[in-house]
Amino acid sequence: MTDSERAEAFRQAEASLRLEGLDPAGDNHYEAIKARVIAGEISFAEGKAEIVAYHRHHARAIAAA
């Protein structure tokens, strides 16, 4: 998969998320992972795992506060 194909996949996924009322764009952590996936440094699965782990940790920190 090329960089442009990966970028298009993100564009489509983000459009779907916006339709659901969610928009990850602008979140620094998300954008950094997105850039690494598009560049081919990590796979989509690895990026997803990092994003999920980050948000789970963040949610636990908020719940504990």
C-alpha positions as CSV (number, residue, x, y, z in Angstrom):
1,M,0.0,0.0,0.0
2,T,1.4,3.4,-0.9
3,D,1.5,6.5,1.3
4,S,-1.4,8.1,-0.8
5,E,-3.5,4.9,-0.4
6,R,-2.9,5.0,3.4
7,A,-3.8,8.7,3.5
8,E,-7.0,8.0,1.6
9,A,-7.9,5.2,4.0
10,F,-7.5,7.6,6.9
11,R,-9.6,10.2,5.0
12,Q,-12.4,7.7,4.6
13,A,-12.2,6.5,8.2
14,E,-12.2,10.0,9.5
15,A,-15.3,10.9,7.4
16,S,-17.1,7.9,8.8
17,L,-16.2,8.9,12.4
18,R,-17.4,12.5,11.7
19,L,-20.8,11.0,10.6
20,E,-20.9,9.3,14.0
21,G,-20.2,12.6,15.8
22,L,-16.6,11.8,16.5
23,D,-13.6,13.6,15.1
24,P,-10.1,12.6,16.1
25,A,-8.5,15.2,13.9
26,G,-6.5,17.7,15.8
27,D,-5.6,15.3,18.7
28,N,-1.8,15.5,18.8
29,H,-1.4,11.9,19.8
30,Y,-3.7,10.7,17.1
31,E,-2.1,12.9,14.4
32,A,1.4,11.6,15.3
33,I,0.3,8.0,15.0
34,K,-1.6,8.7,11.8
35,A,1.6,10.2,10.3
36,R,3.6,7.1,11.3
37,V,1.0,4.8,9.7
38,I,0.8,6.9,6.5
39,A,4.6,6.9,6.2
40,G,4.6,3.2,6.5
41,E,6.6,3.2,9.8
42,I,3.9,1.1,11.5
43,S,0.9,-0.9,10.3
44,F,-2.7,0.1,10.7
45,A,-3.1,-2.6,13.3
46,E,-0.1,-1.3,15.3
47,G,-1.5,2.3,15.0
48,K,-4.9,1.2,16.2
49,A,-3.4,-0.7,19.1
50,E,-1.4,2.4,20.2
51,I,-4.5,4.7,19.9
52,V,-6.7,2.3,21.9
53,A,-4.0,1.8,24.6
54,Y,-3.6,5.6,24.9
55,H,-7.3,6.3,25.3
56,R,-7.8,3.4,27.7
57,H,-5.0,4.8,29.9
58,H,-6.4,8.3,29.6
59,A,-9.9,7.1,30.5
60,R,-8.5,5.3,33.6
61,A,-6.6,8.4,34.7
62,I,-9.8,10.5,34.5
63,A,-11.8,7.8,36.3
64,A,-9.2,7.6,39.1
65,A,-9.2,11.4,39.6
